[in-house]
Amino acid sequence: EFDKVTYNPEDKRFYFIKDEENVGWLSRSCMIKKESPETCFSFAKILTDICSYYKNDADKLNEILDLEANGSFKEALSGIDELLKTITSRYKLCYLYCIQGRVLFCSTTQFKDEDKVKEIVEKAVASLESSLRLMSDDNKDLLPEINFWMGMALNRIGDISCRDYYIKALDTNSPDDEDIVKDSMDLLNRLEEEATGPDGIWNDYAVDVGY
């Protein structure tokens, strides 16, 4: 959890530092007895080196999000797979499956073969469904985002049920979801325009399905 550890010979304490702030200390006698300041400085350096090797879940997730932002989808998905092996928190798993679904969907831009795209989209849908199954009162704030990406995935393979998820994504009053609401409304309107056109799905539905 810490960025570095320092030793102060004046008060004979080790300081554990995170984000340039002292977050706690232990007295010298608790850790090293009858050692010179030089030894304590060396020990603090060793602890700092250990800190640099350790990455907590938040650090790993930030790396995954950076990879996604840079278009390194394969590496991001590999990082998600590794993180899924160690996480047990229901909330974190729900969020991680949502991220996995989003990254899988976004990775389809790198493929031209429609069969391959459909295969990836189906995996994205499965991840988002896993996220929905893990939904609880503690993580309902994720629901608009999950519904939006589910709509995007289904829309990509021409599944008209995507409109249901766009509509569900509108069901939020959080200012954090403003972009999701706007994009969902735009996509829903565009979908309705296409569906009512000369070759639209609603025309087919009206003709093919009995009253």
Backbone hydrogen bonds, N-H to C=O, Kabsch-Sander energy under -0.5 kcal/mol:
donor,donor_aa,acceptor,acceptor_aa,energy
3,D,17,I,-2.5
4,K,17,I,-1.9
6,T,15,Y,-2.5
8,N,13,R,-2.7
12,K,8,N,-1.1
13,R,8,N,-1.4
14,F,26,L,-2.2
15,Y,6,T,-3.1
16,F,14,F,-0.5
16,F,24,G,-2.2
17,I,4,K,-2.8
17,I,15,Y,-0.6
18,K,21,E,-2.2
21,E,18,K,-1.6
23,V,16,F,-2.1
23,V,21,E,-0.5
24,G,16,F,-0.7
26,L,14,F,-1.6
28,R,12,K,-2.7
30,C,27,S,-1.3
31,M,27,S,-0.6
31,M,28,R,-1.3
32,I,28,R,-2.7
40,C,36,S,-1.9
41,F,37,P,-2.7
42,S,38,E,-2.3
43,F,39,T,-2.5
44,A,40,C,-2.5
45,K,41,F,-1.9
46,I,42,S,-2.2
47,L,43,F,-2.4
48,T,44,A,-2.1
49,D,45,K,-2.4
50,I,46,I,-2.2
51,C,47,L,-2.2
52,S,48,T,-1.7
53,Y,49,D,-0.9
53,Y,50,I,-0.9
54,Y,50,I,-1.2
60,K,56,N,-2.3
61,L,57,D,-2.5
62,N,58,A,-2.3
63,E,59,D,-1.9
64,I,60,K,-2.0
65,L,61,L,-2.5
66,D,62,N,-2.1
67,L,63,E,-2.3
68,E,64,I,-2.3
69,A,65,L,-2.4
70,N,66,D,-1.6
71,G,68,E,-1.5
72,S,67,L,-2.8
73,F,71,G,-1.5
76,A,72,S,-2.1
77,L,73,F,-2.7
78,S,74,K,-1.9
79,G,75,E,-2.2
80,I,76,A,-2.1
81,D,77,L,-2.3
82,E,78,S,-1.9
83,L,79,G,-2.1
84,L,80,I,-2.5
85,K,81,D,-0.7
85,K,82,E,-0.7
86,T,83,L,-1.2
87,I,83,L,-1.7
93,L,89,S,-2.5
94,C,90,R,-2.5
95,Y,91,Y,-2.3
96,L,92,K,-2.8
97,Y,93,L,-2.6
98,C,94,C,-1.5
99,I,95,Y,-2.4
100,Q,96,L,-2.6
101,G,97,Y,-2.4
102,R,98,C,-2.2
103,V,99,I,-2.9
104,L,100,Q,-2.6
105,F,101,G,-2.3
106,C,102,R,-2.6
107,S,103,V,-2.0
108,T,104,L,-0.6
108,T,105,F,-1.5
109,T,106,C,-1.4
110,Q,107,S,-1.9
111,F,108,T,-1.8
114,E,112,K,-0.5
117,V,113,D,-2.4
118,K,114,E,-2.6
119,E,115,D,-2.0
120,I,116,K,-2.2
121,V,117,V,-2.8
122,E,118,K,-2.3
123,K,119,E,-1.4
124,A,120,I,-2.3
125,V,121,V,-2.7
126,A,122,E,-2.0
127,S,123,K,-2.2
128,L,124,A,-2.4
129,E,125,V,-2.4
130,S,126,A,-1.9
131,S,127,S,-2.0
132,L,128,L,-2.1
133,R,129,E,-2.1
134,L,130,S,-1.3
135,M,132,L,-1.2
139,N,136,S,-1.2
140,K,137,D,-0.6
142,L,139,N,-1.8
143,L,140,K,-1.4
146,I,142,L,-2.4
147,N,143,L,-2.7
148,F,144,P,-2.3
149,W,145,E,-2.3
150,M,146,I,-2.1
151,G,147,N,-2.3
152,M,148,F,-2.3
153,A,149,W,-2.4
154,L,150,M,-2.5
155,N,151,G,-2.3
156,R,152,M,-1.7
157,I,153,A,-0.9
157,I,154,L,-0.6
158,G,155,N,-1.6
159,D,154,L,-2.9
160,I,158,G,-0.8
162,C,159,D,-2.0
163,R,160,I,-1.8
164,D,161,S,-1.0
165,Y,161,S,-0.9
166,Y,162,C,-2.0
167,I,163,R,-2.2
168,K,164,D,-2.1
169,A,165,Y,-2.1
170,L,166,Y,-0.7
170,L,167,I,-1.0
171,D,168,K,-1.5
172,T,170,L,-2.2
177,D,174,S,-1.7
178,E,175,P,-1.3
181,V,177,D,-2.7
182,K,178,E,-2.4
183,D,179,D,-2.8
184,S,180,I,-2.5
185,M,181,V,-2.3
186,D,182,K,-2.5
187,L,183,D,-2.6
188,L,184,S,-2.4
189,N,185,M,-2.5
190,R,186,D,-2.3
191,L,187,L,-2.5
192,E,188,L,-2.2
193,E,189,N,-2.1
194,E,190,R,-2.2
195,A,191,L,-2.4
196,T,192,E,-1.4
197,G,194,E,-0.9
200,G,197,G,-2.0
202,W,195,A,-1.6
203,N,195,A,-0.8
204,D,200,G,-1.6
205,Y,201,I,-2.6
206,A,202,W,-2.5
207,V,203,N,-2.0
208,D,204,D,-3.0
209,V,205,Y,-2.1
